[in-house]
Amino acid sequence: MAGMKFFCEDVERVLEAHPAVECSLVYARQHPRLGEIPVADVVLTNDDHQDIAKQLSAHCRTQLASYMVPREFRRVDQLPLMATGKVVRTRPSQR
């Protein structure tokens, strides 16, 4: 992402340490200038969270390099799971 490599699972661990996040999936999305940028789908613990994108971005910035911080946070009701209960690790456009 922008020429820098990292593991999406590392970002997910940071996101899931936030009390508002039940689970997350981080993936790359094409960007016209940067090549790819990180994006996160997040399942929240409840719907009472205001400005969650700002909160999650700030939370990530305290623990991750700036190029690893998702540029977009998408609220989703659930993530696709395999029969084993693990998250399906494909980009939304590939599902």
Order of alpha helices (4+ residues) and beta strands (2+ residues): alpha-beta-beta-alpha-beta
